Amino acid sequence: MMKIDFAHSHFTHSPAKSPAAAAIAVTEPEALAAILRPEVQLAFWTREPASAPVLDPGAIDWSAIDDIAQTIDPALAPVEALLADAGFPAGPAVRALGREIAGLASLLARIARCDEVRLRLEVIESDACRKFHMDWVDMRLLATFYGPGTQWIEVNAERNGGADAPVHQLRCGEVAIFKGRLAVQEPQILHRSPPITGTGVTRLLLAIDPAG
């Protein structure tokens, strides 16, 4: 399994909060490289909503969309073809989604300094990961392109291990990179899927991991 050298990466970044912050909000995608700082366990891009792909729910039959799970070379992957094979209808919005996914795959590969990434695009209609947790990876990029975004909390001893921690939620279209358990000895940031079972809500979630 590939190991990422968080302490010695030379990738430049510009965090928006103090060096001691475990969660850092940034205003440009390249600054997500703040995740490489040893003390940072979450970096998220607070983008303008208008800059994110907008999917028309009336144009997509979610029941006809297959999940995508592929290990890809971001420089070569035909993401638009993957979307078409999964059942996404042709059109400007889906083309914009394809460009967005390809760009984020390339971004994570640059930050993690890897040649390939594992890409998952899933239609979610239940509480996929209902408990707050940290994934068993070095880092994971998450972005929701339809429906409510990922929830996260900051845990520490003063908050009873997270039981009383306030719940934060990413907006649809925002992009976050979470450190995983392979890179962290003491988890401070945990995340989960927002509870949607029984609500009729659908989510479209992108997850990208370094692959080697």
C-alpha positions as CSV (number, residue, x, y, z in Angstrom):
1,M,0.0,0.0,0.0
2,M,1.3,3.4,-0.9
3,K,2.3,5.7,2.0
4,I,2.1,9.5,1.7
5,D,4.9,11.5,3.3
6,F,2.9,14.3,4.9
7,A,5.8,15.8,6.7
8,H,8.2,16.2,3.8
9,S,5.9,17.1,0.8
10,H,7.0,20.2,-1.1
11,F,3.5,21.0,-2.5
12,T,2.7,24.6,-1.8
13,H,-0.5,25.6,0.0
14,S,-2.1,28.6,1.7
15,P,-4.3,27.7,4.7
16,A,-7.0,30.1,5.7
17,K,-6.7,29.4,9.5
18,S,-4.0,29.2,12.1
19,P,-1.3,26.5,11.9
20,A,-2.8,24.7,14.9
21,A,-6.3,24.2,13.3
22,A,-7.3,20.6,12.6
23,A,-9.9,21.8,10.1
24,I,-9.1,24.4,7.6
25,A,-11.3,26.3,5.1
26,V,-9.7,27.4,1.9
27,T,-10.9,29.6,-0.9
28,E,-9.2,28.0,-3.9
29,P,-8.8,24.3,-4.9
30,E,-5.0,24.2,-4.9
31,A,-5.0,25.3,-1.3
32,L,-6.5,22.0,-0.3
33,A,-2.9,20.8,-0.2
34,A,-3.1,22.2,3.4
35,I,-4.1,18.6,4.2
36,L,-0.4,17.8,4.0
37,R,0.3,19.8,7.2
38,P,0.8,17.2,10.0
39,E,-1.8,18.9,12.3
40,V,-4.5,19.3,9.6
41,Q,-7.1,16.5,9.3
42,L,-9.6,18.3,7.1
43,A,-9.2,20.9,4.4
44,F,-12.3,22.1,2.6
45,W,-12.8,24.4,-0.3
46,T,-15.6,26.9,0.4
47,R,-16.3,27.6,-3.3
48,E,-19.0,29.9,-4.7
49,P,-22.1,27.8,-5.4
50,A,-22.2,29.1,-9.0
51,S,-18.8,27.5,-9.7
52,A,-20.0,23.9,-9.0
53,P,-21.7,21.7,-11.6
54,V,-25.5,22.0,-11.4
55,L,-27.6,18.9,-12.1
56,D,-31.2,19.2,-13.1
57,P,-33.1,16.6,-11.0
58,G,-35.8,16.5,-13.6
59,A,-33.4,15.4,-16.3
60,I,-31.9,12.5,-14.4
61,D,-33.6,9.2,-13.5
62,W,-31.5,8.3,-10.4
63,S,-32.8,4.7,-10.5
64,A,-31.3,4.2,-13.9
65,I,-27.8,5.4,-12.8
66,D,-25.1,2.9,-12.0
67,D,-22.4,3.6,-9.4
68,I,-18.9,4.1,-10.8
69,A,-15.9,2.5,-9.1
70,Q,-12.6,2.7,-11.1
71,T,-8.9,3.1,-10.6
72,I,-7.8,5.7,-13.1
73,D,-4.8,7.6,-14.3
74,P,-6.2,11.2,-14.1
75,A,-4.2,12.3,-17.1
76,L,-5.8,9.7,-19.3
77,A,-9.1,8.8,-17.8
78,P,-12.2,9.4,-20.1
79,V,-14.4,10.5,-17.2
80,E,-17.2,11.6,-19.6
81,A,-17.3,8.1,-21.1
82,L,-17.5,6.6,-17.6
83,L,-20.5,8.8,-16.9
84,A,-22.2,7.8,-20.1
85,D,-21.6,4.1,-19.4
86,A,-23.2,4.6,-16.0
87,G,-26.4,6.0,-17.5
88,F,-26.0,9.7,-17.1
89,P,-27.8,11.6,-20.0
90,A,-25.7,13.6,-22.4
91,G,-25.8,17.3,-22.0
92,P,-23.9,20.4,-20.8
93,A,-24.5,19.7,-17.1
94,V,-23.1,16.2,-17.3
95,R,-20.1,17.3,-19.4
96,A,-19.4,19.9,-16.7
97,L,-19.6,17.2,-14.1
98,G,-17.1,15.1,-16.1
99,R,-14.7,18.0,-16.3
100,E,-15.1,18.6,-12.6
101,I,-14.4,15.0,-11.6
102,A,-11.4,14.8,-13.9
103,G,-10.0,18.0,-12.4
104,L,-10.5,16.9,-8.9
105,A,-8.8,13.5,-9.6
106,S,-5.8,15.4,-11.1
107,L,-5.8,17.7,-8.1
108,L,-5.7,14.8,-5.5
109,A,-3.0,13.1,-7.5
110,R,-0.8,16.2,-7.4
111,I,-1.4,16.7,-3.7
112,A,-0.8,13.0,-2.8
113,R,2.0,12.7,-5.4
114,C,0.6,9.6,-7.0
115,D,0.0,8.4,-10.6
116,E,-3.4,6.8,-10.1
117,V,-6.5,7.3,-7.9
118,R,-9.5,5.2,-6.9
119,L,-12.6,7.0,-8.0
120,R,-16.2,6.3,-6.8
121,L,-19.3,8.1,-7.8
122,E,-22.4,6.8,-6.0
123,V,-26.1,7.5,-5.9
124,I,-27.0,7.3,-2.2
125,E,-30.6,7.0,-0.9
126,S,-29.9,5.8,2.6
127,D,-27.7,6.5,5.6
128,A,-24.6,5.0,3.9
129,C,-22.2,5.7,6.7
130,R,-24.4,6.8,9.6
131,K,-21.8,6.9,12.4
132,F,-19.1,9.4,12.7
133,H,-15.8,7.8,11.7
134,M,-12.4,8.2,10.0
135,D,-11.8,6.1,6.9
136,W,-9.0,3.6,6.7
137,V,-7.0,5.4,4.1
138,D,-4.2,8.0,4.0
139,M,-6.6,10.7,2.7
140,R,-9.9,10.9,0.9
141,L,-11.5,13.6,-1.3
142,L,-15.2,13.9,-0.9
143,A,-17.7,16.1,-2.8
144,T,-21.5,16.0,-3.0
145,F,-22.9,17.1,-6.4
146,Y,-26.6,16.5,-5.6
147,G,-28.3,16.5,-2.2
148,P,-27.0,17.3,1.3
149,G,-23.3,17.3,1.9
150,T,-21.1,15.3,4.3
151,Q,-21.3,16.1,8.0
152,W,-18.3,16.3,10.3
153,I,-17.3,17.0,13.9
154,E,-14.2,17.9,15.7
155,V,-13.5,15.7,18.8
156,N,-11.4,16.4,21.9
157,A,-11.3,15.5,25.6
158,E,-13.3,18.6,26.5
159,R,-16.2,17.5,24.4
160,N,-16.5,14.0,25.8
161,G,-14.8,12.3,22.9
162,G,-17.1,14.1,20.4
163,A,-20.4,13.2,22.0
164,D,-21.3,16.8,22.5
165,A,-19.4,18.3,19.5
166,P,-21.4,20.5,17.1
167,V,-22.1,19.0,13.8
168,H,-20.9,20.8,10.7
169,Q,-22.1,20.1,7.2
170,L,-20.4,20.7,3.8
171,R,-22.6,22.4,1.2
172,C,-23.5,20.7,-2.0
173,G,-20.6,21.3,-4.4
174,E,-18.0,22.0,-1.8
175,V,-14.9,19.8,-1.9
176,A,-13.1,18.4,1.1
177,I,-10.0,16.3,1.7
178,F,-10.1,14.3,5.0
179,K,-7.1,12.5,6.4
180,G,-7.6,8.9,7.1
181,R,-6.6,6.5,9.9
182,L,-3.5,5.4,8.1
183,A,-2.1,8.9,8.5
184,V,-3.4,9.9,11.9
185,Q,-2.5,8.6,15.4
186,E,-5.2,10.6,17.3
187,P,-8.3,11.4,15.2
188,Q,-9.7,14.9,15.7
189,I,-12.0,15.1,12.7
190,L,-14.7,12.5,12.1
191,H,-17.3,12.5,9.3
192,R,-20.5,10.7,8.3
193,S,-23.2,10.7,5.6
194,P,-26.1,12.9,6.5
195,P,-29.1,10.9,7.7
196,I,-31.6,10.7,4.8
197,T,-33.2,7.2,5.2
198,G,-37.0,7.6,4.8
199,T,-36.9,11.2,3.6
200,G,-36.9,10.5,-0.2
201,V,-33.7,12.5,-0.5
202,T,-31.0,11.4,-3.0
203,R,-27.3,12.2,-3.0
204,L,-24.6,12.0,-5.6
205,L,-21.3,11.5,-3.8
206,L,-17.8,11.5,-5.3
207,A,-15.0,9.9,-3.3
208,I,-11.4,9.8,-4.6
209,D,-8.4,8.1,-2.9
210,P,-4.8,7.9,-3.8
211,A,-4.0,4.6,-5.4
212,G,-0.3,4.6,-6.2
